[in-house]
Amino acid sequence: MEEPFLPLFLVPPGEEVIVVAIHGGRGLRARLTEMGLKEGMKLKVLHSYSPGPCIVLVGETRLILSYGMAQKIFVQPVRKEI
């Protein structure tokens, strides 16, 4: 069964997710790409409390995303190997 997509701001701290969609305009997509964040990337949520900023770890880089940006980034939890 496939996991549902969630907006990034709803993911609890400590969870690893994969970016599956960015629902924003050209400007937002370009800005996120400049920051090194795009669809298909795996990231770890470090801090996410609405309505504040969302802090994520992409590789060895920490990114701070506004609440508005985090609402437009949709993710899927990384499956844990058993």
Secondary structure, DSSP 4 states (H G I P E B T S, - for coil): -PPPPEEGGGSPTT-EEEEEEE-S-HHHHHHHHHTT--TT-EEEEEEE-TTS-EEEEETTEEEEE-HHHHHHEEEEEPPPP-
